[in-house]
């Protein structure tokens, strides 16, 4: 599934004008295989009783060769290099969302608030492991907001109490948009197997999963320009990941 010249032109335009873009990446069978693997990991982890059943899973590629393989999928990595406009990147973090029915959404935020990188030095990807739409809590973005500086946050102590026990940055720390802004919310609805890339300064969040039976599973990855500064963090404990070593191992 090589990326075409027309696709490259489209994603570059998206990046410049919107701050996010989406491409086709995986087959439905590949998504099903990943969902089965994530459920296996989730069940194994939760045997300790220290985790909520469907809390986000940090660094699943450390615990699974299959997930490590898709963390460095060749087409995904090609797009990362194109959009970051660099010849060399490092992996920064990865995690999996399960977003069960009834789960709350993520407050609006910029990824740069957490990573501390400069403009367009870090990129996040989100692989839809099933269809994503407003009904099951899809991600939304403010197109064009990636040209804003790093925004201040406003802590909502009551809202923070809704966070999963082991995932303290999910809710209660929304960024504060400029007064009188005219950015309009765009839902990044995606088909199973598509991947959405979000620019470091693009303001985004997600809706609650209001469906009764549908999950909204996603596999997320963070990638950084080699040599760029990043904040290790207290929660994620970001450590550089050699994506080229993983690519050689899993894709040859």
N, C-alpha and C positions, 0 to 999 in steps of 0.2 A: 504494500500500500504506500508507494512512494509519493512524496509531495510534488505537485505539479507547479509549473511556473505561474499559471493562473492563480493557484491557491496561495502561492507566496505573495503575489501582488495583493490579493484580497486581505491576507492576514496582516501585512504591513500597513495597509490603509486602515484596517480596524484598529491597529495599535496606535497609529498616529491620531486618529480622530475620536476613538471611543475609549481606548485603554484596556480593552479585552477582546478576545477573539475565540472562536470555536472551530475545531476540525473533527472529522471522523477519524477514529483510531482503532477500536477493537471490534471484533465480531461479538454477536450475542453469546456464542458458545464460550468465548474467552472471558466475557463478563461473568457468566454462570460459574466458570471454574474459579474465578477470583472470589466471587461471593461465597462459594463453598469453603475456600481456604480461609477467608476472613471469619466465617462462622466457627470454623475449627479453632482458630486462634483465640477468638473471643471466649468460647466455652472453656478452653484450657486456662486462659488467664483468670477467668472468673471463679475458678475452683478455689482460689485462695480466699474468696469472700471479701476482698478488699476493694473490689470494683463494682460499680453499678453494671447491670447486665449489658446495657447498650451504650456505655460511655465511649467516647472517641478513643481509638487505639493509637497510641504514639509509637512511631518507628516500627511498623509491622514488617518492613523489609529486613529488619535485623533478625526476625524470627522465622522468616519464610524465604526460601530460594525463589519460589514462584513470584512473590511480591517484589523481591529485589529485581527480578527479570523485567517486570513491567515498569518499575521505577525508572529504568533506563531504556525504555522502548525506543528503537532507532528513529521513528518518525517524530515522536514526542521530543526527543533530544535535538533533532534537527530544527524544529520550530523554536525551541528554547534558545539555541545559538543565534538563529535569525533575529528573533525579537529583542534579545539582549545585545545584539550586534557585537558579538565577541567570538573568538576562536576557542576559548577555554572556559569551562564552568566547573563548579563543584556542586554536589548535592548538599543541601542544607538541612532538610527535615522531610519527614513524610508522616502521614497519619491517615486513618480511615474513619469515616463517619458512617453511622448506621441509621440515624434519624428515624426512629420508630414512630408509628402513628401517635399523634397527640403531643409530640415533642416540640418545645418552643424553638423559635428561630435564633439566629445570631445577630447581635446588635451591629449597626453600621460601623465600619472601621476601615482603616488603611493598613495593609500589611506592614508598611514601613514603620508604623508605630512600634511594632514588636521586634522587627529585625534591625532597625536603626541604620539601614543602608542608605546610600545616596539614590537619587532619582534613576530609575530603570536599571538598578544594579541587581535586583532580585526579582524573580518571577515565580508565581504559584500556578500550579496546574491542578485541575479537578476532573478526574475521569468519572463520568456517570456510569454506574454499574447497573442502573435501571433507568427508565424514563424519568426525567426530572421536569416538574411543572409547578405552578403555584399551589396546586392542591396538596402536594406532598413536600412542600417547603423548599422550593427552588431558590438558588442564589439570585440576587438582583444586584445591579450595578447602576451607578450614575455615569452615563457616557460623558466623556470629556473631563470628568473630575480628576483625572490623573495629572492634570496640570496645576492642581492646587498644591500648596506646600503641605508639609506634615501638619495635621490639624490637632488642636488641643482635644482632650477628652473630658467628659463630665461623668464622674462616678455616681452611680445610683446604688446606694447601699442595699436597698430592698431588692432590687433586681439581681444583684450579685448572689443573693441567697438562693436563686433558682439555678445556679451553676451546678453541673455535675461535680461530685466530690473531688475528682482528680483532674478537673479541667476548668481552672479558675478564671480564664480569660474569655470564656464563651459569651457571657452576658454581664451587663452592668457597667461597662466602660465604653459607651458610644462616643465616637468623635463628634465634634461640634461643627456643623456646616456654617459657612459664612452667612451672615444675616442677609436676607433678601435674595438668596441664590435661586437660579432658575433651572437647575439640573432636574431631569425627569427620570424616574425609576424605570429601568429596563430589566425584565425578567430573563435570565439566561436559561430558558427552557431548553432541555437537551434530550436527544434520543440516547438510549442505551448504547454505550460504546463511544460516545463523543467525549472530547476533552475540551475544557474551557481554560484559557490562560488569562490571568489577571495581572495587570501592571502594578508595581509596588505602591503607587500613590492613589490608585483608583478606589474610590469609596464604594463599599459594597456590604452586603449583609445577606440574611436569608429569612424567609417567612416560616411561621409555624407549620408543622405537618398536620393539616386539618383532616386528612383522610382517615378512614376507620381501619383500613387493612394494608395500606401501601407503605413500605419503607422508602427512604431516599438514600440509598447507599452510594458512597463516593470514595474514591481513593485519591488522596491529595499528595502533591509533592512540591517542595521548594527548591529552587536552583539559583545559584549566586555566581556573578562574574568572579572569576578567579582573581584573588588578590584584594577584593573589596572588603571593607570593614563590615562586620555584622555583630549584633548583640547576642551573646551566647544564651542569655535568658535564664530565669530561675525555674521556669516550668518545663519548657521543652528541652533545655540543655542541648542546644544545637552544636553538633560536631561535624566538621567537614567530611563529606563522603566522596570517595574517588569514583566518579561515575564511569570513567573510561576503563578502569579495572573491572567494574561490574559488567560493562558492555562486552568486553573481550571474553569474559567468563560465560555470559549467557547468550550472546548473539554472534560471537566469533569475529 
